[in-house]
Amino acid sequence: MADTSSQLAKLRSLMKERKVHVYVIPSEDSHSSEYIAACDARREFISGFTGSAGCAVVTLDAAALATDGRYFNQAAKQLDNNWTLLKQGLQDVPTWQEWAASQSAGGKNVAVDASLLPGSAAKKLSEQIRKAGGAGLIPLAENLVDMVWSIERPPRPRQAVIVLQDELAGKSATQKIEELRQDLAKKNCPGFFVSMLDEVAWLFNLRGSDIPYNPVFFSYAIITPKAAILYVDEFKLTEACKAHLDGSKVQIKPYDSFFNDVRQLHTEVTAKRQVDNDGIATGSFLISNKGSWALNRALGGEGSVEEVRSPIGDAKAVKNETEMKGMRACHVRDGAALIAYFAWLEDQLMVKNAIIDEVQAADKLEEFRSKHQQFAGLSFTTISSTGANAAIIHYSPEKGNCAIIDPASVYLCDSGAQYLDGTTDTTRTLHFGKPRDVEKRAYTLVLKGLIGLDTAFFPKGTTGFALDCLARQHLWKNGLDYRHGTGHGVGSYLNVHEGPIGIGTRVQYTEVPLAPGNVLSNEPGYYEDGNFGIRIENIMMVKEVRTEHCFGDKPFLGFEHVTMVPYCHSLIDKSLLSSEEKAWLNAYNVEIFENTRGFFKDDALTMAWLKRETQLID
């Protein structure tokens, strides 16, 4: 637990100088990134909370940190006495927006770095502040936390950008840009401003490493009917990148010139409309609904710009045949790495009586993965957790401050990797000794939920919101549940969490129906604080399925799982499984064995473990 008194005092001094009463510090960067570079970890710096989700709000005499159920335990441990923890989603607990608005009552103002808050979120917050009797929301061009953090703040990343070849991307950058232009033409739109880093990377078939675990690079883009402009620091581009962009007719401009060009383009198009309205689109400029308030304002604000669900995000979420083939292939290699790791770990703990901590185990898993073809790094920090730590949903072990793995307790490993042909994310919960009945029951209920979702058929037009209950049904029958979503979209050698689709109770999951080519996780769980945690996760691809009937002339969809890692035999209570669930499990074990056994021809230890864990059950 870090003492945040000093940085809060300095921040409040700056707030007083600028007559700011309430200051909002989001987790995201100016591109609305979920995962961020170290130089953008402002909320972590000011609060001491290191989780990936949350928002800090500071007044002249109070401070609050809001986060979701994945991080309740972690935040409670990391926040010092300067902070109030707002557990989002619990009854009678205000959202951070409600808390900030309440602090503005009596004519006080609320301020935020306008580049860190989406325009739609700023509009909603402004309305809440007015209703609470506040003076309004102030957009700041400067970031007050940066001014406090100036000396110790990490530098901006300077990593090189690489080209993702068309044979891996499945479609050229030229094709993607042309398809986007066709979409814009239908809307009579003069331009789309791309602010999400994974959307820029996908559109131009480029990848980077500016943000840990996410193969993206700091950039913006503007696409108009006649121009495609990439805003990036040119020193990051190799000659191969420049040749690739030149061949795709993409202009390169400095990253820092983006907002000036946005304002200039807005001025030019507005003037052109007023003069003769000749030869230009008459619709509004488009930005993503995750685009920043600063971008919205640079385009003239409400009336001049339309915030929409990004057409690039929608296109990116539907994988082409090449990307789906890559997903299948990389998950086989990744599965082989996990199988070898679990066999090694069990042998170390149970045969050699080795002392291994959570970080050492995670490092060994990365070593196993790195031996496989097209490995490009991890897709997120490995969650390697033993016993009670497994109940912390997004636990992240730290070297020198983590537990020794206890073979008599549950071990939960949630991990993933980036490969040039895909992105993986797999969770397995194991027990190396004799599990307790309560652990076996919880594990099996979670497994039944995973199977229930994996085997679902549903009509075209169904959303992930509607399917969420399938994974929770068996837990619900026992009065149990979990405080996280059931599934998130997954990128193709891109961000491991990818919108706009997902499976869960978030409102946005009602907006976009699942479609063939979508890639999602299936990860129900159960957690007992201070005791143990269970989570099982597979990656699935949406596909069209054949059914006896076709009600309403709608095609029906289902899932194809691509994760190739066995479940823990000793944690399964067979008496809780139906005959259909046993048949599914046996078929899956055969599939795993056939796909991965070729990796272990000269590895007797791992082959023995694989045979045992994929044995058929009756």
C-alpha positions as CSV (number, residue, x, y, z in Angstrom):
1,M,0.0,0.0,0.0
2,A,1.5,3.3,-1.1
3,D,1.1,6.6,0.8
4,T,-0.6,9.0,-1.7
5,S,-0.6,12.0,0.6
6,S,2.2,13.9,-1.1
7,Q,0.9,13.6,-4.7
8,L,-2.7,14.4,-3.5
9,A,-1.4,17.6,-1.8
10,K,0.4,18.7,-4.9
11,L,-2.6,18.0,-7.1
12,R,-4.9,20.0,-4.8
13,S,-2.5,22.9,-4.8
14,L,-2.8,23.0,-8.6
15,M,-6.6,22.6,-8.4
16,K,-6.8,25.7,-6.1
17,E,-4.6,27.7,-8.4
18,R,-6.9,27.0,-11.3
19,K,-10.1,27.3,-9.3
20,V,-11.0,23.6,-9.9
21,H,-13.2,22.0,-7.2
22,V,-13.5,18.4,-8.4
23,Y,-10.9,16.7,-10.7
24,V,-11.6,13.5,-12.6
25,I,-8.7,11.1,-13.5
26,P,-9.8,8.3,-15.8
27,S,-7.7,5.1,-16.3
28,E,-7.6,5.4,-20.1
29,D,-5.2,7.3,-22.3
30,S,-6.2,9.8,-25.1
31,H,-7.1,6.8,-27.3
32,S,-9.5,5.2,-24.8
33,S,-7.1,2.3,-24.4
34,E,-8.0,-0.3,-21.8
35,Y,-4.3,-1.1,-21.3
36,I,-2.0,1.8,-21.4
37,A,1.7,2.7,-21.6
38,A,3.5,3.4,-18.3
39,C,3.6,7.2,-19.1
40,D,-0.2,7.3,-19.1
41,A,-0.8,5.5,-15.8
42,R,-2.1,8.7,-14.1
43,R,-4.8,7.1,-12.1
44,E,-2.4,4.5,-10.7
45,F,0.2,7.2,-9.9
46,I,-2.3,9.4,-8.0
47,S,-4.2,6.5,-6.2
48,G,-1.7,3.6,-5.8
49,F,-4.3,1.2,-7.4
50,T,-2.8,-0.8,-10.2
51,G,-5.9,-2.5,-11.7
52,S,-6.7,-2.0,-15.4
53,A,-10.2,-0.6,-14.8
54,G,-11.3,2.3,-12.6
55,C,-11.6,6.1,-12.3
56,A,-10.3,8.4,-9.6
57,V,-12.1,11.6,-8.5
58,V,-10.3,14.1,-6.3
59,T,-11.9,17.1,-4.5
60,L,-10.1,19.7,-2.3
61,D,-10.8,17.5,0.8
62,A,-11.7,14.0,-0.4
63,A,-10.8,11.3,-2.9
64,A,-12.7,8.3,-4.3
65,L,-11.7,5.4,-6.5
66,A,-14.3,3.5,-8.4
67,T,-13.7,0.0,-9.9
68,D,-15.7,-3.1,-10.7
69,G,-16.1,-6.5,-9.1
70,R,-12.9,-7.9,-10.7
71,Y,-10.8,-5.6,-8.5
72,F,-12.7,-5.1,-5.2
73,N,-10.2,-7.2,-3.2
74,Q,-7.1,-5.7,-5.0
75,A,-8.3,-2.1,-4.6
76,A,-9.1,-2.6,-0.9
77,K,-5.5,-3.8,-0.3
78,Q,-3.8,-1.1,-2.4
79,L,-5.8,2.1,-1.5
80,D,-4.6,4.0,1.6
81,N,-6.7,6.0,4.0
82,N,-6.9,9.0,1.7
83,W,-9.3,7.1,-0.5
84,T,-12.9,5.9,-0.5
85,L,-13.5,2.8,-2.5
86,L,-16.7,2.9,-4.7
87,K,-17.6,-0.7,-5.5
88,Q,-19.3,-0.3,-8.8
89,G,-22.4,-2.5,-9.4
90,L,-23.3,-3.0,-5.7
91,Q,-26.6,-1.7,-4.4
92,D,-26.6,1.9,-3.0
93,V,-23.0,2.5,-4.2
94,P,-22.8,5.6,-6.4
95,T,-21.0,5.5,-9.7
96,W,-18.0,7.7,-10.0
97,Q,-20.0,10.1,-12.1
98,E,-22.7,10.3,-9.4
99,W,-20.1,10.8,-6.7
100,A,-18.3,13.6,-8.8
101,A,-21.6,15.3,-9.5
102,S,-22.6,15.2,-5.8
103,Q,-19.3,16.9,-4.9
104,S,-20.2,19.8,-7.2
105,A,-23.4,20.7,-5.4
106,G,-23.6,24.3,-4.5
107,G,-22.1,25.8,-7.6
108,K,-18.8,23.9,-7.7
109,N,-17.2,22.9,-10.9
110,V,-15.7,19.6,-12.2
111,A,-12.7,19.5,-14.5
112,V,-11.1,16.8,-16.6
113,D,-8.4,16.5,-19.2
114,A,-10.6,16.6,-22.3
115,S,-8.4,14.1,-24.2
116,L,-9.1,11.4,-21.6
117,L,-12.9,11.3,-21.6
118,P,-15.1,10.3,-24.5
119,G,-17.4,13.0,-25.8
120,S,-20.5,11.0,-25.0
121,A,-19.3,10.5,-21.4
122,A,-18.5,14.2,-21.0
123,K,-22.1,15.1,-22.2
124,K,-23.6,12.7,-19.7
125,L,-21.4,13.9,-16.8
126,S,-22.3,17.5,-17.6
127,E,-26.0,16.7,-17.3
128,Q,-25.4,15.0,-14.0
129,I,-23.4,17.9,-12.7
130,R,-26.1,20.4,-13.7
131,K,-28.9,18.3,-12.0
132,A,-26.8,18.2,-8.8
133,G,-26.5,22.0,-8.7
134,G,-22.9,22.1,-10.0
135,A,-21.4,24.9,-12.1
136,G,-20.5,22.6,-15.0
137,L,-17.8,20.4,-16.5
138,I,-14.6,22.2,-17.5
139,P,-12.4,20.8,-20.4
140,L,-8.7,21.2,-19.5
141,A,-6.0,21.2,-22.2
142,E,-3.4,20.5,-19.6
143,N,-3.2,17.4,-17.4
144,L,-2.8,18.3,-13.7
145,V,-1.5,14.9,-12.7
146,D,1.2,15.1,-15.4
147,M,2.3,18.4,-13.8
148,V,2.6,16.6,-10.4
149,W,4.3,13.6,-11.9
150,S,6.7,15.5,-14.2
151,I,10.0,14.3,-12.7
152,E,9.4,10.5,-12.2
153,R,7.0,10.0,-15.2
154,P,8.3,7.4,-17.6
155,P,9.1,8.6,-21.1
156,R,6.9,8.1,-24.2
157,P,7.6,4.8,-26.0
158,R,9.8,4.9,-29.0
159,Q,9.3,1.3,-30.3
160,A,9.5,0.4,-34.0
161,V,6.4,-0.4,-36.1
162,I,6.3,-3.6,-38.2
163,V,4.2,-4.6,-41.2
164,L,1.7,-7.5,-40.8
165,Q,1.9,-9.2,-44.2
166,D,-1.3,-9.7,-46.2
167,E,-0.9,-13.5,-46.0
168,L,-1.4,-13.2,-42.2
169,A,-3.9,-10.3,-42.3
170,G,-6.1,-11.9,-44.9
171,K,-6.9,-8.6,-46.6
172,S,-4.7,-5.7,-47.7
173,A,-4.7,-2.2,-46.2
174,T,-5.8,-0.9,-49.6
175,Q,-8.9,-3.1,-49.5
176,K,-9.7,-2.1,-45.9
177,I,-9.4,1.6,-46.7
178,E,-11.6,1.3,-49.8
179,E,-14.3,-0.7,-47.9
180,L,-14.3,2.0,-45.2
181,R,-14.7,4.7,-47.9
182,Q,-17.6,2.8,-49.4
183,D,-19.2,2.8,-45.9
184,L,-18.6,6.5,-45.5
185,A,-20.1,7.3,-48.9
186,K,-23.3,5.6,-47.9
187,K,-23.5,8.1,-45.0
188,N,-22.5,11.0,-47.2
189,C,-19.7,11.6,-44.8
190,P,-16.7,14.0,-45.4
191,G,-14.3,12.1,-43.2
192,F,-13.8,9.6,-40.4
193,F,-11.2,10.3,-37.6
194,V,-9.6,7.2,-36.2
195,S,-8.5,7.5,-32.6
196,M,-8.4,3.9,-31.3
197,L,-5.0,2.4,-31.6
198,D,-6.1,-1.1,-32.5
199,E,-8.3,0.3,-35.2
200,V,-5.3,2.2,-36.7
201,A,-3.1,-0.9,-36.5
202,W,-5.8,-3.2,-38.1
203,L,-6.7,-0.7,-40.9
204,F,-3.2,-0.3,-42.1
205,N,-1.9,-3.8,-41.4
206,L,0.7,-2.5,-39.0
207,R,1.7,-3.6,-35.5
208,G,3.7,-2.0,-32.7
209,S,4.7,-2.4,-29.1
210,D,4.1,1.0,-27.5
211,I,1.7,-0.6,-24.9
212,P,2.7,-3.8,-23.1
213,Y,1.0,-6.9,-24.4
214,N,-1.0,-5.0,-27.1
215,P,0.7,-4.8,-30.5
216,V,-0.3,-1.2,-31.2
217,F,1.5,2.1,-31.6
218,F,0.6,5.7,-30.8
219,S,-1.2,7.0,-33.8
220,Y,-4.2,8.6,-35.3
221,A,-5.7,8.5,-38.8
222,I,-8.0,10.5,-41.0
223,I,-9.8,8.8,-43.9
224,T,-11.7,11.0,-46.4
225,P,-13.0,10.2,-49.9
226,K,-9.7,11.2,-51.4
227,A,-7.1,10.9,-48.6
228,A,-5.7,8.4,-46.1
229,I,-3.4,10.0,-43.5
230,L,-1.5,8.2,-40.8
231,Y,-0.3,10.4,-37.9
232,V,2.7,8.7,-36.3
233,D,6.2,9.6,-35.2
234,E,8.1,8.9,-38.4
235,F,11.2,7.6,-36.5
236,K,9.1,4.5,-35.6
237,L,8.7,3.6,-39.2
238,T,11.2,1.3,-40.9
239,E,11.8,1.5,-44.6
240,A,9.6,-1.5,-45.0
241,C,6.8,0.3,-43.3
242,K,7.2,3.4,-45.4
243,A,7.2,1.3,-48.6
244,H,4.1,-0.5,-47.4
245,L,2.2,2.7,-46.6
246,D,3.3,4.3,-49.9
247,G,2.0,1.3,-51.8
248,S,-1.3,1.7,-50.0
249,K,-1.3,5.5,-50.9
250,V,-1.2,6.5,-47.3
251,Q,0.3,9.9,-46.3
252,I,2.4,10.1,-43.2
253,K,2.3,13.1,-40.8
254,P,3.7,13.7,-37.3
255,Y,1.6,12.4,-34.4
256,D,1.4,15.8,-32.7
257,S,0.0,17.5,-35.8
258,F,-3.3,15.5,-35.7
259,F,-5.5,18.0,-33.8
260,N,-4.3,21.0,-35.8
261,D,-5.2,19.1,-39.0
262,V,-8.6,18.2,-37.5
263,R,-9.4,21.8,-36.8
264,Q,-8.2,22.9,-40.2
265,L,-10.2,20.2,-42.0
266,H,-13.3,21.2,-40.1
267,T,-12.8,24.8,-41.0
268,E,-12.2,24.0,-44.7
269,V,-15.2,21.7,-45.1
270,T,-17.5,24.1,-43.2
271,A,-16.4,27.0,-45.4
272,K,-16.9,24.9,-48.6
273,R,-20.4,24.0,-47.6
274,Q,-21.3,27.7,-47.0
275,V,-19.9,28.8,-50.3
276,D,-21.2,26.3,-52.9
277,N,-21.7,22.9,-51.4
278,D,-19.9,21.5,-54.5
279,G,-18.2,18.2,-54.7
280,I,-18.0,17.4,-51.0
281,A,-20.1,15.2,-48.7
282,T,-22.7,17.1,-46.8
283,G,-23.1,14.8,-43.8
284,S,-21.3,15.2,-40.5
285,F,-17.8,14.1,-39.7
286,L,-17.7,10.8,-38.0
287,I,-15.8,9.8,-34.9
288,S,-16.0,6.7,-32.8
289,N,-18.2,6.9,-29.7
290,K,-15.0,6.2,-27.8
291,G,-13.4,9.3,-29.4
292,S,-12.2,11.9,-26.9
293,W,-14.1,15.0,-25.9
294,A,-11.1,17.0,-27.1
295,L,-11.6,15.5,-30.6
296,N,-15.3,16.2,-30.5
297,R,-14.6,19.8,-29.6
298,A,-11.9,20.2,-32.3
299,L,-14.5,19.2,-34.9
300,G,-16.9,21.9,-33.7
301,G,-18.8,19.9,-31.1
302,E,-22.4,18.9,-31.2
303,G,-24.0,19.5,-34.6
304,S,-20.8,19.3,-36.5
305,V,-19.7,15.8,-35.6
306,E,-21.5,12.5,-35.2
307,E,-20.3,9.9,-32.7
308,V,-21.0,6.4,-33.9
309,R,-20.0,2.8,-33.2
310,S,-16.8,2.6,-35.2
311,P,-17.3,1.0,-38.6
312,I,-13.6,-0.1,-38.3
313,G,-14.4,-1.8,-35.0
314,D,-17.3,-3.6,-36.5
315,A,-15.3,-4.8,-39.5
316,K,-12.3,-5.8,-37.3
317,A,-14.6,-8.0,-35.1
318,V,-15.6,-10.2,-38.0
319,K,-12.5,-12.3,-38.7
320,N,-11.9,-13.4,-42.3
321,E,-11.0,-16.9,-43.3
322,T,-7.3,-16.3,-43.0
323,E,-7.6,-14.9,-39.5
324,M,-9.9,-17.7,-38.3
325,K,-7.4,-20.3,-39.7
326,G,-4.6,-18.4,-37.8
327,M,-6.7,-18.6,-34.6
328,R,-7.1,-22.3,-34.9
329,A,-3.4,-22.8,-35.5
330,C,-2.0,-20.6,-32.8
331,H,-4.4,-22.1,-30.2
332,V,-3.0,-25.5,-31.0
333,R,0.6,-24.3,-30.4
334,D,-0.5,-22.3,-27.4
335,G,-2.3,-25.4,-26.0
336,A,0.9,-27.4,-26.4
337,A,2.8,-24.8,-24.4
338,L,0.2,-24.9,-21.6
339,I,0.1,-28.7,-21.5
340,A,3.9,-28.9,-21.2
341,Y,3.8,-26.2,-18.5
342,F,1.1,-27.9,-16.4
343,A,2.9,-31.2,-16.6
344,W,6.2,-29.6,-15.6
345,L,4.6,-27.7,-12.7
346,E,2.9,-30.8,-11.3
347,D,6.2,-32.8,-11.5
348,Q,8.1,-30.0,-9.8
349,L,5.6,-29.7,-7.0
350,M,4.5,-33.3,-6.4
351,V,7.6,-35.4,-7.4
352,K,10.6,-33.1,-6.9
353,N,9.0,-31.2,-4.0
354,A,10.3,-28.0,-5.4
355,I,9.5,-24.6,-3.9
356,I,8.0,-22.5,-6.7
357,D,6.3,-19.1,-6.3
358,E,3.6,-17.6,-8.5
359,V,6.0,-15.4,-10.5
360,Q,8.5,-18.1,-11.1
361,A,5.7,-20.3,-12.5
362,A,4.5,-17.5,-14.7
363,D,8.0,-16.9,-16.1
364,K,8.3,-20.7,-16.8
365,L,5.0,-20.6,-18.8
366,E,6.3,-17.7,-20.9
367,E,9.5,-19.8,-21.6
368,F,7.4,-22.7,-22.8
369,R,5.4,-20.4,-25.1
370,S,8.4,-18.6,-26.5
371,K,9.6,-21.9,-28.1
372,H,6.7,-22.0,-30.5
373,Q,6.6,-20.6,-34.0
374,Q,5.3,-17.1,-34.5
375,F,5.4,-16.2,-30.8
376,A,5.4,-12.4,-30.4
377,G,5.0,-12.0,-26.6
378,L,2.3,-12.3,-24.0
379,S,-1.2,-10.9,-24.5
380,F,-1.6,-9.7,-20.8
381,T,0.1,-10.2,-17.5
382,T,-0.2,-13.8,-16.5
383,I,-2.5,-14.5,-13.6
384,S,-0.7,-17.2,-11.7
385,S,-2.5,-17.6,-8.3
386,T,-2.6,-20.2,-5.6
387,G,-5.2,-20.7,-2.8
388,A,-6.8,-17.6,-1.6
389,N,-5.1,-15.5,-4.3
390,A,-7.2,-17.3,-6.9
391,A,-10.2,-15.6,-5.4
392,I,-8.8,-12.2,-6.5
393,I,-10.3,-12.2,-10.0
394,H,-7.6,-10.1,-11.7
395,Y,-4.7,-11.0,-9.4
396,S,-1.3,-10.1,-10.6
397,P,1.6,-11.6,-8.7
398,E,4.7,-9.4,-8.2
399,K,8.2,-10.6,-7.8
400,G,9.2,-10.6,-4.2
401,N,5.6,-10.1,-3.1
402,C,3.8,-13.3,-4.1
403,A,2.9,-16.7,-2.7
404,I,4.6,-20.0,-2.9
405,I,2.4,-22.4,-4.9
406,D,0.7,-24.8,-2.5
407,P,0.0,-28.2,-4.1
408,A,-2.7,-28.8,-1.6
409,S,-4.7,-25.8,-2.8
410,V,-6.4,-24.7,-6.0
411,Y,-4.1,-23.1,-8.6
412,L,-5.6,-20.8,-11.2
413,C,-3.7,-19.7,-14.3
414,D,-5.2,-17.2,-16.7
415,S,-2.8,-16.4,-19.4
416,G,-2.4,-15.6,-23.1
417,A,0.0,-14.9,-25.9
418,Q,0.4,-12.9,-29.1
419,Y,1.3,-14.8,-32.2
420,L,1.7,-13.4,-35.7
421,D,-1.4,-15.4,-36.7
422,G,-3.6,-14.8,-33.7
423,T,-4.1,-13.9,-30.0
424,T,-4.8,-16.4,-27.2
425,D,-6.4,-16.2,-23.8
426,T,-6.9,-19.4,-21.7
427,T,-7.8,-20.0,-18.1
428,R,-7.4,-23.4,-16.3
429,T,-7.9,-24.1,-12.6
430,L,-6.0,-27.1,-11.3
431,H,-5.5,-29.0,-8.1
432,F,-2.3,-31.1,-7.7
433,G,-3.4,-32.9,-4.6
434,K,-6.7,-34.0,-3.3
435,P,-9.3,-31.3,-3.7
436,R,-12.1,-30.7,-1.2
437,D,-15.7,-31.5,-2.1
438,V,-16.7,-27.8,-2.1
439,E,-13.9,-27.1,-4.6
440,K,-15.0,-30.0,-6.9
441,R,-18.6,-28.9,-6.7
442,A,-17.8,-25.3,-7.6
443,Y,-15.5,-26.4,-10.4
444,T,-18.0,-28.7,-11.9
445,L,-20.8,-26.1,-11.8
446,V,-18.5,-23.7,-13.6
447,L,-17.6,-26.4,-16.2
448,K,-21.3,-27.1,-16.8
449,G,-21.8,-23.4,-17.5
450,L,-19.0,-23.4,-20.0
451,I,-20.4,-26.4,-21.8
452,G,-23.9,-24.9,-21.8
453,L,-22.6,-21.8,-23.6
454,D,-20.2,-23.7,-25.9
455,T,-23.1,-26.0,-27.1
456,A,-25.7,-23.2,-27.6
457,F,-27.5,-22.7,-30.9
458,F,-29.2,-19.4,-31.4
459,P,-30.9,-17.5,-34.2
460,K,-29.1,-14.8,-36.2
461,G,-29.6,-11.5,-34.5
462,T,-29.0,-12.8,-31.0
463,T,-26.6,-10.7,-28.8
464,G,-24.1,-11.8,-26.2
465,F,-26.3,-10.1,-23.6
466,A,-29.0,-12.7,-24.3
467,L,-26.6,-15.7,-24.0
468,D,-24.9,-14.7,-20.7
469,C,-27.4,-16.6,-18.5
470,L,-26.4,-19.9,-20.2
471,A,-23.0,-19.8,-18.5
472,R,-24.5,-18.9,-15.1
473,Q,-27.5,-21.1,-15.0
474,H,-26.0,-23.9,-12.9
475,L,-24.4,-21.5,-10.4
476,W,-27.7,-19.6,-10.1
477,K,-29.5,-22.9,-9.3
478,N,-27.3,-23.0,-6.2
479,G,-27.5,-19.4,-5.3
480,L,-24.0,-18.6,-6.7
481,D,-22.6,-16.2,-9.3
482,Y,-19.5,-14.3,-10.4
483,R,-18.8,-10.6,-10.7
484,H,-17.4,-10.3,-14.2
485,G,-18.5,-10.7,-17.7
486,T,-18.7,-14.2,-19.3
487,G,-17.0,-13.3,-22.6
488,H,-15.1,-10.6,-24.4
489,G,-14.1,-10.2,-28.0
490,V,-10.5,-11.2,-29.0
491,G,-8.4,-9.5,-31.6
492,S,-6.3,-11.2,-34.3
493,Y,-2.7,-10.5,-33.2
494,L,-4.2,-7.4,-31.6
495,N,-5.8,-6.5,-28.2
496,V,-6.9,-9.5,-26.2
497,H,-10.0,-7.5,-25.2
498,E,-11.8,-6.3,-28.3
499,G,-15.2,-4.7,-28.9
500,P,-17.9,-4.2,-29.8
501,I,-19.2,-7.8,-29.1
502,G,-19.1,-9.7,-25.8
503,I,-21.1,-11.9,-23.5
504,G,-22.4,-10.4,-20.3
505,T,-24.8,-7.9,-18.8
506,R,-23.1,-4.7,-20.1
507,V,-25.6,-2.5,-21.9
508,Q,-23.3,-2.3,-25.0
509,Y,-23.6,-6.1,-25.4
510,T,-27.2,-5.6,-26.4
511,E,-26.3,-3.4,-29.3
512,V,-24.4,-5.7,-31.7
513,P,-25.7,-9.2,-32.6
514,L,-23.1,-12.0,-32.8
515,A,-22.1,-12.9,-36.3
516,P,-20.0,-15.6,-38.0
517,G,-16.3,-14.7,-37.7
518,N,-16.7,-13.2,-34.2
519,V,-14.1,-14.5,-31.7
520,L,-15.0,-14.5,-28.0
521,S,-14.0,-15.9,-24.7
522,N,-16.2,-18.2,-22.7
523,E,-15.1,-17.8,-19.0
524,P,-17.5,-18.5,-16.2
525,G,-16.1,-18.6,-12.7
526,Y,-16.8,-18.8,-9.0
527,Y,-14.8,-17.1,-6.1
528,E,-14.8,-17.4,-2.3
529,D,-12.9,-14.5,-0.8
530,G,-10.0,-15.6,1.3
531,N,-10.5,-19.3,0.3
532,F,-10.3,-20.2,-3.4
533,G,-11.3,-19.2,-6.9
534,I,-12.4,-21.1,-10.0
535,R,-12.4,-19.9,-13.5
536,I,-12.3,-21.9,-16.8
537,E,-11.9,-20.1,-20.1
538,N,-12.0,-21.2,-23.7
539,I,-11.8,-19.1,-26.9
540,M,-14.7,-19.7,-29.3
541,M,-15.5,-18.5,-32.9
542,V,-19.1,-17.9,-34.0
543,K,-20.2,-20.1,-37.0
544,E,-23.3,-20.9,-38.9
545,V,-24.8,-24.2,-37.9
546,R,-27.3,-26.6,-39.5
547,T,-30.6,-27.2,-37.8
548,E,-33.6,-29.4,-38.6
549,H,-35.8,-26.4,-39.0
550,C,-35.2,-22.7,-39.8
551,F,-37.8,-20.7,-37.9
552,G,-38.5,-17.3,-39.5
553,D,-36.1,-18.2,-42.3
554,K,-33.3,-17.1,-40.1
555,P,-30.0,-19.0,-40.1
556,F,-28.9,-20.3,-36.7
557,L,-25.5,-19.8,-35.2
558,G,-23.3,-21.7,-32.7
559,F,-19.7,-21.8,-31.5
560,E,-16.5,-23.5,-32.5
561,H,-14.0,-23.8,-29.6
562,V,-10.3,-23.4,-30.5
563,T,-8.6,-23.7,-27.1
564,M,-6.8,-27.0,-26.8
565,V,-6.0,-27.5,-23.1
566,P,-7.6,-30.3,-20.9
567,Y,-9.7,-29.6,-17.8
568,C,-8.6,-30.8,-14.4
569,H,-9.7,-34.4,-14.0
570,S,-9.4,-34.4,-10.2
571,L,-11.7,-31.4,-9.8
572,I,-14.6,-32.8,-11.8
573,D,-17.5,-34.3,-9.9
574,K,-18.8,-36.7,-12.5
575,S,-22.1,-37.2,-10.6
576,L,-23.0,-33.6,-11.4
577,L,-22.6,-34.1,-15.2
578,S,-25.3,-35.2,-17.5
579,S,-24.7,-37.9,-20.1
580,E,-24.7,-35.1,-22.8
581,E,-22.0,-33.1,-20.9
582,K,-19.9,-36.3,-20.4
583,A,-20.1,-37.0,-24.2
584,W,-19.1,-33.4,-24.9
585,L,-16.2,-33.6,-22.5
586,N,-15.0,-36.9,-24.0
587,A,-15.1,-35.6,-27.5
588,Y,-13.2,-32.5,-26.5
589,N,-10.5,-34.5,-24.8
590,V,-10.1,-36.6,-28.0
591,E,-9.8,-33.4,-30.0
592,I,-7.1,-32.0,-27.6
593,F,-5.1,-35.2,-27.7
594,E,-5.2,-35.6,-31.4
595,N,-4.2,-31.9,-32.0
596,T,-1.4,-31.7,-29.5
597,R,0.2,-35.1,-29.1
598,G,2.6,-34.5,-32.0
599,F,4.4,-31.9,-29.9
600,F,5.4,-34.4,-27.2
601,K,6.9,-37.3,-29.2
602,D,10.2,-37.0,-27.2
603,D,8.7,-35.8,-24.0
604,A,7.5,-38.7,-21.9
605,L,6.6,-36.6,-18.9
606,T,4.2,-34.3,-20.8
607,M,2.8,-37.2,-22.9
608,A,1.9,-39.1,-19.7
609,W,0.2,-36.0,-18.2
610,L,-1.7,-35.4,-21.5
611,K,-3.0,-39.0,-21.6
612,R,-4.1,-38.9,-18.0
613,E,-5.9,-35.6,-18.3
614,T,-7.7,-36.4,-21.6
615,Q,-8.8,-39.9,-20.5
616,L,-12.5,-40.6,-21.2
617,I,-15.0,-40.5,-18.3
618,D,-18.0,-42.7,-17.9
